Amino acid sequence: MEITWYGHSCFRLTERGMATVVTDPFDAETVGYEPLKLKADIVTSSHPATMRRDITA
């Protein structure tokens, strides 16, 4: 399994031949990071804070 941290509380978890999961994608304008350009089969949000639920990333 590969786990990649993208800053703030955003991680991507990948495993060959399995689903890709992105946790807590952030709103780049709100947190001041570069915009995310990720693809995932599953996206999770740990809580409803605006800066941690940018599922369009």
Contact map, one row per residue, 1 for C-alpha under 8 A:
111000000000111100000000000000000000000000000000000000000
111100000001111000000000000000000000000000000000000000000
111110000011110000000000000000000000000000000000000000000
011111000011100000000000000000000000000000000000000000000
001111101111000000000000000000000000000000000000000000000
000111111111000000000000000000000000000000000000000000000
000011111110000000000000000000001000000000000000000000000
000001111100000000000000010000100000000000000000000000000
000011111110000000000011110000000000000000000000000100000
000011111111000000000111110000000000000000000000000100000
001111101111100000000111100000000000000000000000000000000
011111000111110000011110000000000000000000000000000000000
111100000011111000011100000000000000000000000000000000000
111000000001111101111000000000000000000000000000000000000
110000000000111111110000000000000000000000000000000000000
100000000000011111000000000000000000000000000000000000000
000000000000001111100000000000000000000000000000000000000
000000000000011111110000000000000000000000000000000000000
000000000000011011111000000000000000000111000000000000000
000000000001111001111100000000000000001111000000000000000
000000000001110000111110000000000000000111110000000000000
000000000111100000011111100000000000000101110000000000000
000000001111000000001111100000000000000000111100000000000
000000001110000000000111110000000000000000111100000111000
000000001110000000000111111000000001000000101000001111101
000000011100000000000001111101100001000000000000011111001
000000000000000000000000111111100010000000000000011111001
000000000000000000000000011111111111000000000000001000000
000000000000000000000000001111111010000000000000000000000
000000000000000000000000011111110000000000000000001000000
000000010000000000000000011111111000000000000000001000000
000000000000000000000000000111111100000000000000000000000
000000100000000000000000000110111110000000000000000000000
000000000000000000000000000100011111000000000000000000000
000000000000000000000000001110001111100000000000000000001
000000000000000000000000110100000111110000000000000000001
000000000000000000000000000000000011111000000000000000001
000000000000000000000000000000000001111100000000000000001
000000000000000000010000000000000000111110000000000000000
000000000000000000111100000000000000011111100000000000000
000000000000000000111000000000000000001111100000000000000
000000000000000000111100000000000000000111110000000000000
000000000000000000001111100000000000000111111000000000100
000000000000000000001111000000000000000001111100000000000
000000000000000000000011100000000000000000111111000110000
000000000000000000000011000000000000000000011111000100000
000000000000000000000000000000000000000000001111100110000
000000000000000000000000000000000000000000001111110110000
000000000000000000000000000000000000000000000011111110000
000000000000000000000000011000000000000000000001111111000
000000000000000000000000111101100000000000000000111111000
000000001100000000000001111000000000000000001111111111000
000000000000000000000001111000000000000000001011111111100
000000000000000000000001111000000000000000000000011111111
000000000000000000000000100000000000000000100000000011111
000000000000000000000000000000000000000000000000000001111
000000000000000000000000111000000011110000000000000001111
